[in-house]
Amino acid sequence: MDQLEVLPGITVDRDHALYLSKSKTVVIADLHLGYEGALHEEGVSIPRFQKGIMMDRIERIVEKYQPSKIIINGDFKHEFSKNLSQEWDDVNDVLNMLIDEVDVELVRGNHDNYLLTILAKKGLDLKDRTESQGMRITHGHKEVEWDGTLIIGHEHPSLQLRDEIGASIKRPCFLISERVIVLPAFSPLATGTNAASMHFISPPLKDLDEHTRVIAIDEKLGLMDFQTLADIRRS
Protein backbone atom coordinates (compact mmCIF):
# COMPACT_ATOMS: atom_id res chain seq x y z
CA MET A 1 0.00 0.00 0.00
CA ASP A 2 1.52 3.31 -1.12
CA GLN A 3 -0.82 5.78 0.55
CA LEU A 4 -3.67 5.79 3.03
CA GLU A 5 -6.18 8.46 4.04
CA VAL A 6 -6.14 8.29 7.85
CA LEU A 7 -8.46 11.24 8.52
CA PRO A 8 -10.58 13.35 6.14
CA GLY A 9 -8.18 15.31 3.95
CA ILE A 10 -5.08 13.75 5.59
CA THR A 11 -3.08 11.07 3.78
CA VAL A 12 0.06 9.25 4.90
CA ASP A 13 2.50 8.12 2.21
CA ARG A 14 5.11 5.36 2.11
CA ASP A 15 7.67 8.03 1.21
CA HIS A 16 7.56 9.26 4.84
CA ALA A 17 5.29 12.20 4.05
CA LEU A 18 1.92 13.57 5.12
CA TYR A 19 -0.33 15.10 2.46
CA LEU A 20 -3.00 17.64 3.40
CA SER A 21 -5.32 17.64 0.40
CA LYS A 22 -7.46 20.68 1.25
CA SER A 23 -4.42 22.95 1.38
CA LYS A 24 -2.38 20.97 -1.19
CA THR A 25 0.46 20.79 1.33
CA VAL A 26 3.06 18.10 1.98
CA VAL A 27 4.67 17.89 5.42
CA ILE A 28 7.96 16.07 6.09
CA ALA A 29 10.32 16.18 9.08
CA ASP A 30 13.76 15.20 10.32
CA LEU A 31 15.91 15.09 7.19
CA HIS A 32 19.11 15.44 9.26
CA LEU A 33 21.12 16.47 6.22
CA GLY A 34 24.84 16.20 6.86
CA TYR A 35 24.48 13.29 9.28
CA GLU A 36 27.29 11.40 7.57
CA GLY A 37 29.60 14.42 7.95
CA ALA A 38 28.79 14.67 11.64
CA LEU A 39 29.60 10.98 12.09
CA HIS A 40 32.89 11.47 10.22
CA GLU A 41 33.89 14.18 12.73
CA GLU A 42 33.33 11.59 15.47
CA GLY A 43 35.58 9.10 13.69
CA VAL A 44 32.83 7.04 12.03
CA SER A 45 32.99 6.94 8.25
CA ILE A 46 30.01 5.83 6.17
CA PRO A 47 29.12 6.56 2.52
CA ARG A 48 27.19 9.78 1.90
CA PHE A 49 24.03 8.22 0.56
CA GLN A 50 21.02 9.59 2.41
CA LYS A 51 20.59 12.84 0.44
CA GLY A 52 20.05 10.89 -2.78
CA ILE A 53 17.41 8.69 -1.18
CA MET A 54 15.55 11.71 0.19
CA MET A 55 15.71 13.62 -3.09
CA ASP A 56 14.22 10.59 -4.85
CA ARG A 57 11.40 10.55 -2.28
CA ILE A 58 10.75 14.25 -2.81
CA GLU A 59 10.59 13.75 -6.59
CA ARG A 60 8.01 10.98 -6.20
CA ILE A 61 5.95 13.01 -3.72
CA VAL A 62 5.86 16.09 -5.97
CA GLU A 63 4.96 14.00 -9.01
CA LYS A 64 2.22 12.14 -7.15
CA TYR A 65 0.47 14.99 -5.33
CA GLN A 66 1.47 18.13 -7.27
CA PRO A 67 1.48 20.12 -4.00
CA SER A 68 1.53 23.89 -3.84
CA LYS A 69 3.68 23.84 -0.68
CA ILE A 70 6.12 21.61 1.17
CA ILE A 71 6.64 22.20 4.90
CA ILE A 72 9.84 20.87 6.44
CA ASN A 73 8.93 20.37 10.08
CA GLY A 74 12.29 20.69 11.78
CA ASP A 75 15.76 19.15 11.84
CA PHE A 76 16.51 19.94 8.22
CA LYS A 77 20.21 19.60 9.11
CA HIS A 78 21.95 17.48 11.73
CA GLU A 79 24.87 19.19 13.51
CA PHE A 80 23.84 21.28 16.55
CA SER A 81 26.89 23.48 17.01
CA LYS A 82 27.85 24.72 13.52
CA ASN A 83 27.25 24.31 9.80
CA LEU A 84 29.39 21.51 8.38
CA SER A 85 30.55 21.83 4.77
CA GLN A 86 28.44 18.81 3.84
CA GLU A 87 25.41 20.51 5.37
CA TRP A 88 25.94 23.63 3.26
CA ASP A 89 26.10 21.47 0.13
CA ASP A 90 23.25 19.11 0.98
CA VAL A 91 20.85 21.79 2.24
CA ASN A 92 21.47 23.92 -0.85
CA ASP A 93 20.98 20.95 -3.18
CA VAL A 94 17.64 20.02 -1.59
CA LEU A 95 16.45 23.63 -1.45
CA ASN A 96 17.36 24.23 -5.09
CA MET A 97 15.33 21.18 -6.05
CA LEU A 98 12.34 22.22 -3.92
CA ILE A 99 12.30 25.91 -4.84
CA ASP A 100 12.05 25.00 -8.52
CA GLU A 101 8.90 22.97 -7.84
CA VAL A 102 6.89 24.35 -4.88
CA ASP A 103 6.66 26.97 -2.15
CA VAL A 104 8.85 25.96 0.79
CA GLU A 105 8.16 26.65 4.45
CA LEU A 106 10.62 25.70 7.19
CA VAL A 107 9.88 25.08 10.87
CA ARG A 108 12.69 25.20 13.42
CA GLY A 109 13.85 21.94 15.00
CA ASN A 110 16.26 21.40 17.85
CA HIS A 111 19.09 20.61 15.38
CA ASP A 112 18.55 23.79 13.33
CA ASN A 113 20.58 26.25 15.45
CA TYR A 114 22.65 27.56 12.54
CA LEU A 115 20.33 26.75 9.65
CA LEU A 116 19.18 30.36 9.20
CA THR A 117 22.69 31.28 8.00
CA ILE A 118 22.19 28.97 5.02
CA LEU A 119 18.53 29.88 4.45
CA ALA A 120 19.23 33.62 4.36
CA LYS A 121 21.12 33.21 1.09
CA LYS A 122 17.92 31.77 -0.40
CA GLY A 123 15.67 34.46 1.08
CA LEU A 124 13.95 31.89 3.28
CA ASP A 125 12.86 32.27 6.90
CA LEU A 126 12.70 29.79 9.78
CA LYS A 127 9.52 29.67 11.87
CA ASP A 128 8.80 28.18 15.28
CA ARG A 129 5.45 26.89 14.01
CA THR A 130 2.93 27.18 11.20
CA GLU A 131 -0.62 26.06 10.51
CA SER A 132 -2.47 24.25 7.74
CA GLN A 133 -6.06 22.93 7.53
CA GLY A 134 -6.66 24.16 11.08
CA MET A 135 -3.79 22.09 12.49
CA ARG A 136 -0.63 23.40 14.12
CA ILE A 137 2.66 22.18 12.69
CA THR A 138 5.63 22.37 15.06
CA HIS A 139 8.71 20.22 15.52
CA GLY A 140 7.74 18.70 18.87
CA HIS A 141 10.79 19.25 21.07
CA LYS A 142 9.00 21.82 23.24
CA GLU A 143 5.73 22.06 25.15
CA VAL A 144 2.86 23.31 22.99
CA GLU A 145 -0.37 24.97 24.02
CA TRP A 146 -2.93 24.17 21.34
CA ASP A 147 -6.52 22.95 21.57
CA GLY A 148 -6.62 21.35 18.12
CA THR A 149 -4.54 18.72 16.33
CA LEU A 150 -0.74 18.96 16.28
CA ILE A 151 1.56 17.64 13.57
CA ILE A 152 5.05 16.99 14.93
CA GLY A 153 8.31 15.25 14.11
CA HIS A 154 11.26 14.96 16.52
CA GLU A 155 10.35 11.54 17.93
CA HIS A 156 11.47 9.45 14.90
CA PRO A 157 8.87 6.78 15.83
CA SER A 158 9.50 3.22 14.74
CA LEU A 159 8.29 -0.30 15.44
CA GLN A 160 10.70 -2.99 16.53
CA LEU A 161 9.48 -6.23 15.00
CA ARG A 162 10.64 -9.82 14.62
CA ASP A 163 11.02 -11.31 11.15
CA GLU A 164 10.25 -14.90 10.19
CA ILE A 165 13.61 -16.17 11.50
CA GLY A 166 13.43 -14.24 14.76
CA ALA A 167 15.72 -11.34 13.89
CA SER A 168 14.80 -7.91 15.25
CA ILE A 169 14.04 -5.26 12.63
CA LYS A 170 12.98 -1.62 12.94
CA ARG A 171 10.45 0.05 10.70
CA PRO A 172 9.67 3.79 10.78
CA CYS A 173 6.04 4.60 11.47
CA PHE A 174 3.36 7.26 11.67
CA LEU A 175 1.45 7.71 14.93
CA ILE A 176 -2.09 8.98 14.47
CA SER A 177 -4.42 10.21 17.20
CA GLU A 178 -7.13 12.83 17.48
CA ARG A 179 -4.77 15.19 19.27
CA VAL A 180 -1.44 14.62 17.55
CA ILE A 181 0.03 13.17 14.35
CA VAL A 182 3.69 12.13 14.56
CA LEU A 183 5.73 11.91 11.37
CA PRO A 184 8.45 9.32 10.77
CA ALA A 185 11.94 10.68 10.16
CA PHE A 186 12.50 11.47 6.49
CA SER A 187 16.15 10.53 6.93
CA PRO A 188 16.92 6.85 6.29
CA LEU A 189 19.60 7.03 9.01
CA ALA A 190 17.53 8.48 11.84
CA THR A 191 15.94 5.53 13.59
CA GLY A 192 14.32 6.48 16.87
CA THR A 193 11.87 5.57 19.59
CA ASN A 194 10.22 2.14 19.60
CA ALA A 195 6.59 3.27 19.70
CA ALA A 196 5.39 0.07 21.40
CA SER A 197 7.40 0.97 24.50
CA MET A 198 5.31 4.15 24.99
CA HIS A 199 8.46 5.87 26.34
CA PHE A 200 8.33 9.06 24.29
CA ILE A 201 10.73 12.01 24.55
CA SER A 202 8.55 14.67 22.87
CA PRO A 203 6.64 16.83 25.40
CA PRO A 204 3.42 16.83 23.29
CA LEU A 205 3.32 13.02 23.57
CA LYS A 206 3.31 12.76 27.36
CA ASP A 207 -0.41 11.91 27.40
CA LEU A 208 -0.53 9.79 24.24
CA ASP A 209 -2.70 6.74 24.89
CA GLU A 210 -2.80 3.16 23.65
CA HIS A 211 -5.61 3.87 21.19
CA THR A 212 -3.12 5.73 18.96
CA ARG A 213 -3.07 4.26 15.46
CA VAL A 214 0.26 2.96 14.14
CA ILE A 215 1.12 2.79 10.45
CA ALA A 216 4.58 1.42 9.72
CA ILE A 217 6.60 1.70 6.52
CA ASP A 218 8.36 -1.23 4.88
CA GLU A 219 10.57 -0.57 1.85
CA LYS A 220 9.12 -3.56 -0.03
CA LEU A 221 5.55 -3.78 1.27
CA GLY A 222 4.80 -0.09 1.67
CA LEU A 223 2.42 1.00 4.44
CA MET A 224 1.41 -1.53 7.07
CA ASP A 225 -1.57 -0.64 9.29
CA PHE A 226 -1.02 -2.13 12.74
CA GLN A 227 -4.23 -0.63 14.15
CA THR A 228 -3.37 0.67 17.64
CA LEU A 229 -0.52 0.67 20.14
CA ALA A 230 -2.74 -1.45 22.41
CA ASP A 231 -3.07 -4.11 19.67
CA ILE A 232 0.70 -4.16 19.20
CA ARG A 233 1.46 -4.48 22.89
CA ARG A 234 -1.05 -7.35 23.26
CA SER A 235 0.55 -9.26 20.39
C-alpha positions as CSV (number, residue, x, y, z in Angstrom):
1,M,0.0,0.0,0.0
2,D,1.5,3.3,-1.1
3,Q,-0.8,5.8,0.5
4,L,-3.7,5.8,3.0
5,E,-6.2,8.5,4.0
6,V,-6.1,8.3,7.8
7,L,-8.5,11.2,8.5
8,P,-10.6,13.4,6.1
9,G,-8.2,15.3,3.9
10,I,-5.1,13.8,5.6
11,T,-3.1,11.1,3.8
12,V,0.1,9.2,4.9
13,D,2.5,8.1,2.2
14,R,5.1,5.4,2.1
15,D,7.7,8.0,1.2
16,H,7.6,9.3,4.8
17,A,5.3,12.2,4.0
18,L,1.9,13.6,5.1
19,Y,-0.3,15.1,2.5
20,L,-3.0,17.6,3.4
21,S,-5.3,17.6,0.4
22,K,-7.5,20.7,1.2
23,S,-4.4,22.9,1.4
24,K,-2.4,21.0,-1.2
25,T,0.5,20.8,1.3
26,V,3.1,18.1,2.0
27,V,4.7,17.9,5.4
28,I,8.0,16.1,6.1
29,A,10.3,16.2,9.1
30,D,13.8,15.2,10.3
31,L,15.9,15.1,7.2
32,H,19.1,15.4,9.3
33,L,21.1,16.5,6.2
34,G,24.8,16.2,6.9
35,Y,24.5,13.3,9.3
36,E,27.3,11.4,7.6
37,G,29.6,14.4,7.9
38,A,28.8,14.7,11.6
39,L,29.6,11.0,12.1
40,H,32.9,11.5,10.2
41,E,33.9,14.2,12.7
42,E,33.3,11.6,15.5
43,G,35.6,9.1,13.7
44,V,32.8,7.0,12.0
45,S,33.0,6.9,8.2
46,I,30.0,5.8,6.2
47,P,29.1,6.6,2.5
48,R,27.2,9.8,1.9
49,F,24.0,8.2,0.6
50,Q,21.0,9.6,2.4
51,K,20.6,12.8,0.4
52,G,20.1,10.9,-2.8
53,I,17.4,8.7,-1.2
54,M,15.6,11.7,0.2
55,M,15.7,13.6,-3.1
56,D,14.2,10.6,-4.8
57,R,11.4,10.5,-2.3
58,I,10.7,14.2,-2.8
59,E,10.6,13.7,-6.6
60,R,8.0,11.0,-6.2
61,I,6.0,13.0,-3.7
62,V,5.9,16.1,-6.0
63,E,5.0,14.0,-9.0
64,K,2.2,12.1,-7.1
65,Y,0.5,15.0,-5.3
66,Q,1.5,18.1,-7.3
67,P,1.5,20.1,-4.0
68,S,1.5,23.9,-3.8
69,K,3.7,23.8,-0.7
70,I,6.1,21.6,1.2
71,I,6.6,22.2,4.9
72,I,9.8,20.9,6.4
73,N,8.9,20.4,10.1
74,G,12.3,20.7,11.8
75,D,15.8,19.1,11.8
76,F,16.5,19.9,8.2
77,K,20.2,19.6,9.1
78,H,21.9,17.5,11.7
79,E,24.9,19.2,13.5
80,F,23.8,21.3,16.5
81,S,26.9,23.5,17.0
82,K,27.8,24.7,13.5
83,N,27.3,24.3,9.8
84,L,29.4,21.5,8.4
85,S,30.6,21.8,4.8
86,Q,28.4,18.8,3.8
87,E,25.4,20.5,5.4
88,W,25.9,23.6,3.3
89,D,26.1,21.5,0.1
90,D,23.2,19.1,1.0
91,V,20.9,21.8,2.2
92,N,21.5,23.9,-0.8
93,D,21.0,21.0,-3.2
94,V,17.6,20.0,-1.6
95,L,16.5,23.6,-1.5
96,N,17.4,24.2,-5.1
97,M,15.3,21.2,-6.1
98,L,12.3,22.2,-3.9
99,I,12.3,25.9,-4.8
100,D,12.1,25.0,-8.5
101,E,8.9,23.0,-7.8
102,V,6.9,24.3,-4.9
103,D,6.7,27.0,-2.1
104,V,8.8,26.0,0.8
105,E,8.2,26.7,4.5
106,L,10.6,25.7,7.2
107,V,9.9,25.1,10.9
108,R,12.7,25.2,13.4
109,G,13.9,21.9,15.0
110,N,16.3,21.4,17.8
111,H,19.1,20.6,15.4
112,D,18.6,23.8,13.3
113,N,20.6,26.2,15.5
114,Y,22.7,27.6,12.5
115,L,20.3,26.8,9.6
116,L,19.2,30.4,9.2
117,T,22.7,31.3,8.0
118,I,22.2,29.0,5.0
119,L,18.5,29.9,4.5
120,A,19.2,33.6,4.4
121,K,21.1,33.2,1.1
122,K,17.9,31.8,-0.4
123,G,15.7,34.5,1.1
124,L,13.9,31.9,3.3
125,D,12.9,32.3,6.9
126,L,12.7,29.8,9.8
127,K,9.5,29.7,11.9
128,D,8.8,28.2,15.3
129,R,5.5,26.9,14.0
130,T,2.9,27.2,11.2
131,E,-0.6,26.1,10.5
132,S,-2.5,24.3,7.7
133,Q,-6.1,22.9,7.5
134,G,-6.7,24.2,11.1
135,M,-3.8,22.1,12.5
136,R,-0.6,23.4,14.1
137,I,2.7,22.2,12.7
138,T,5.6,22.4,15.1
139,H,8.7,20.2,15.5
140,G,7.7,18.7,18.9
141,H,10.8,19.2,21.1
142,K,9.0,21.8,23.2
143,E,5.7,22.1,25.2
144,V,2.9,23.3,23.0
145,E,-0.4,25.0,24.0
146,W,-2.9,24.2,21.3
147,D,-6.5,22.9,21.6
148,G,-6.6,21.3,18.1
149,T,-4.5,18.7,16.3
150,L,-0.7,19.0,16.3
151,I,1.6,17.6,13.6
152,I,5.1,17.0,14.9
153,G,8.3,15.3,14.1
154,H,11.3,15.0,16.5
155,E,10.4,11.5,17.9
156,H,11.5,9.5,14.9
157,P,8.9,6.8,15.8
158,S,9.5,3.2,14.7
159,L,8.3,-0.3,15.4
160,Q,10.7,-3.0,16.5
161,L,9.5,-6.2,15.0
162,R,10.6,-9.8,14.6
163,D,11.0,-11.3,11.2
164,E,10.3,-14.9,10.2
165,I,13.6,-16.2,11.5
166,G,13.4,-14.2,14.8
167,A,15.7,-11.3,13.9
168,S,14.8,-7.9,15.3
169,I,14.0,-5.3,12.6
170,K,13.0,-1.6,12.9
171,R,10.4,0.1,10.7
172,P,9.7,3.8,10.8
173,C,6.0,4.6,11.5
174,F,3.4,7.3,11.7
175,L,1.4,7.7,14.9
176,I,-2.1,9.0,14.5
177,S,-4.4,10.2,17.2
178,E,-7.1,12.8,17.5
179,R,-4.8,15.2,19.3
180,V,-1.4,14.6,17.6
181,I,0.0,13.2,14.4
182,V,3.7,12.1,14.6
183,L,5.7,11.9,11.4
184,P,8.5,9.3,10.8
185,A,11.9,10.7,10.2
186,F,12.5,11.5,6.5
187,S,16.2,10.5,6.9
188,P,16.9,6.9,6.3
189,L,19.6,7.0,9.0
190,A,17.5,8.5,11.8
191,T,15.9,5.5,13.6
192,G,14.3,6.5,16.9
193,T,11.9,5.6,19.6
194,N,10.2,2.1,19.6
195,A,6.6,3.3,19.7
196,A,5.4,0.1,21.4
197,S,7.4,1.0,24.5
198,M,5.3,4.2,25.0
199,H,8.5,5.9,26.3
200,F,8.3,9.1,24.3
201,I,10.7,12.0,24.5
202,S,8.5,14.7,22.9
203,P,6.6,16.8,25.4
204,P,3.4,16.8,23.3
205,L,3.3,13.0,23.6
206,K,3.3,12.8,27.4
207,D,-0.4,11.9,27.4
208,L,-0.5,9.8,24.2
209,D,-2.7,6.7,24.9
210,E,-2.8,3.2,23.6
211,H,-5.6,3.9,21.2
212,T,-3.1,5.7,19.0
213,R,-3.1,4.3,15.5
214,V,0.3,3.0,14.1
215,I,1.1,2.8,10.5
216,A,4.6,1.4,9.7
217,I,6.6,1.7,6.5
218,D,8.4,-1.2,4.9
219,E,10.6,-0.6,1.9
220,K,9.1,-3.6,0.0
221,L,5.6,-3.8,1.3
222,G,4.8,-0.1,1.7
223,L,2.4,1.0,4.4
224,M,1.4,-1.5,7.1
225,D,-1.6,-0.6,9.3
226,F,-1.0,-2.1,12.7
227,Q,-4.2,-0.6,14.2
228,T,-3.4,0.7,17.6
229,L,-0.5,0.7,20.1
230,A,-2.7,-1.5,22.4
231,D,-3.1,-4.1,19.7
232,I,0.7,-4.2,19.2
233,R,1.5,-4.5,22.9
234,R,-1.0,-7.3,23.3
235,S,0.5,-9.3,20.4
